[in-house]
């Protein structure tokens, strides 16, 4: 999770810095990024982001943005089947947003914003560890 940035920005705003923040967090947790696959939508299709992934030896599976030229002229890797698996991630992001939507009025500081995000992560993890039993 990167820090919130004030203002109305697109997905690629300051992507190099934000990507380094996220990957540095993984480094501190001793989670290796080499060889990982990163699925991203066309909003992240940029040379800078692809280069940042390559520097970390991360396989960037990013949907091609039509505004960046013809898909036929591109030589970057893209696996549609793997990309289709993004639904689970998008569903999780939507769940986190809905969980936090009740608490937005308290998000007056970066610390509270991050804290509520971490709280939603913990609730999600607890649900995985002890699934609800259906009768």
Secondary structure, 3 states (H helix, E strand, C coil): CCCCCCCCCCCCCCHHHHHHHHHHHHHHCCCCCCCCEEEECHHHCCHHHHHHHHHCCCEEEECCCHHHCCHHHCCCCCCHHHHHCCHHHHHHHHHHHHHHHCCHHHCCCHHHHHHHHHHHHHHHHHHHHCCCCCC
